[in-house]
Amino acid sequence: MWDLFVSLFINVLLWIYDVIGHNFGIAIILFTILIRIVTWPLNAQQMKGAKAMQDLQNDKDWQAIQKKYAKDREKLAQEQMRVYREKGINPFASCLPTLIQFPIIIALYQSIIRSLASTPLDLLKLSRSISLPNVSDLIPLNSNFLWMDLGRPESVAIFGFALPTLALVVAITTYVQAKLTMPASATPGDQSAAMSNMMSIYMPLLLGYFAITFASGLSVYFITSNVLGIVQYAMQGKANWRNLIPAALARKK
Amino acid sequence: MRKKFVFVMMILLGAVLLSACAGGALHGTTWAGLAADGNTAYLADAAIVYGISLDNGRELWRFSPGDDNKAQFYSNPVIAPNGLVIVGSAAGKHTLYALDPNDIVSNENIKSPVAKWTFNGAGGPWVAPPLVTGNLLFAPNSDGNLYVLSLNDGQSAKQALKVVDLGGRLWAKPVTDGERVFVTSLDHGVYAVDIETYDVVWHKDVNGAIPGSPILGPDGMLYVGSLGSQLEKFDPATGNHQPVLDAENWIWSTPGLEDDTLYFADVDGNFYSFNTSTGQPNWAPVKPDGPITASPLIQNDHILVATESGSLFAMDHDGKVLWTEEVGGKIYTTPVAAGGLTIVAPLETDFYLAALDSNGRRVWTFTPEN
């Protein structure tokens, strides 16, 4: 089942690669756009879920039960569930798209590695994944894109040091996207805001680590996906640019 | 709190799954390299090159480069006429090593051959074994270059005499007819390089990548199988070529030659016999029990075919199966014959090597002690 999923990715990637004139970097970028389109309903659901959770923090009924059951966690949880039910909110709705991202990332990573086939075993596995006709003309794929070999982790030698530039861009764009989508919190001790804040720190670190460790083709996916996310939020007028300003500066203003 | 737990678990799961994608339950990241001489089998597997006694399957020595902990070996080692074992690393510093099995040093009970020389001039993984001819080494690298090295210049840090830029990834051992060196590439190219001037005499493309070596037939022609699923015949002087047989799928490995017959296989598991004199197949392809990437091993009275299903088939010249041995695991590496034994290096087994006698009976297996 999983192999079928990876094979589907490989065939779509190869098809795009063939159509656009044998540039695997552009194929990954177009493939990412395709994934964003396919997962659009999930992203919309995430945004809706995040907004609902945020609104809930300002709800008087919600604030009242927080105060009333502050010392009885079990009762508090029961009451919170009641409010969720009454208002038709799924507290995990905003997590689902992030969860969906992981199988996509893993499948994409496997499909990039298998498509670029840097070892004989990878090339052999590729032969089992292809269902497009006449694809042997395409193999091996051109793994060079700009200054990168998409099948290997990226770094640029600066003053003798191997600087992982792409990993930095991945971390920065992930941070920017996370911050832009974080609604401004009005309530001190707001759990939802604390959770979003935590994600905006951990996710850039995690994806940055992935970018340093794994094939740079995966970083191209991360960056494209992040930039598309930022553009999507900005075009919908939902980007919270104030979140990019450090808290101390924001207070001064 | 619950959301925080879910989030942390999600990250950990993602990290574990993604990390798992990078490796696998194999000895290394691909199949092992294998060679043998009269007394010793040489196994290049992941980070270590082993020397193993053909008498009993015991480890004689192992080599793991101390200055390159990312080194990975999977090209077939080559035994030079002076006894040096030449093997290149596919990762880390991409070093080509010339090991001397007659000069062993011991360190903490581990015996290691001394590297008499190293070559660090290549930019890519060593997948292809080099060709040794006379005092020269023709070493194709995945960076697309054919490196010409002198075997006996006494230098411990080798410099290339000549770097011939061919292009693509070079994964197969070259062959020579004494005048030209023929090199195949994953960029679909077949190249003929003058053995004295190192000039490219001709370059022709076929319709698929070529991971296997070419072979010179008894008719003086050069035969090449490709991922374009065709066996092609080349004029070694001019490079003029034509397909002579269509296979069902990718032809991975180098054909085996006996008299005027070429034996080869495809990754669908079809096994072919092609008569170079008549230009016709001897019989319709037979299908053992799984995909075939290993070259057939020509023995005195039979041909050995190893399959991905972990089986070894002995066939007569009519394609009739004489015996079968279930070795286990998956066999991708071409078996070798030495000391009256057939040595097989399967993947995904608890042993690294198996030695079989001429009837397919297992004589010993080799598993490293640590």
Interface residues (C-beta under 8 A of the other chain):
Chain A: P91 F92 C95 T98 L99 F102 I105 I106 Y109 Q110 I113 S118 T119 P120 L121 D122 L123 L124 S127 S136 D137 I139 P140 Q191 M195 M198 M199 Y202 L206 Y209 F210 T213 F214
Chain B: K3 K4 V6 F7 M10 I11 L13 G14 A15 L17 L18 S19 C21 A22 L26 T29 T30 W31 Y74 A90 P125 V127 G168 R169 W171 L186 D187 N207 G208 A209 P211 L227 G228 S229 N249 W250 W252 V267 P291 T293 Y332
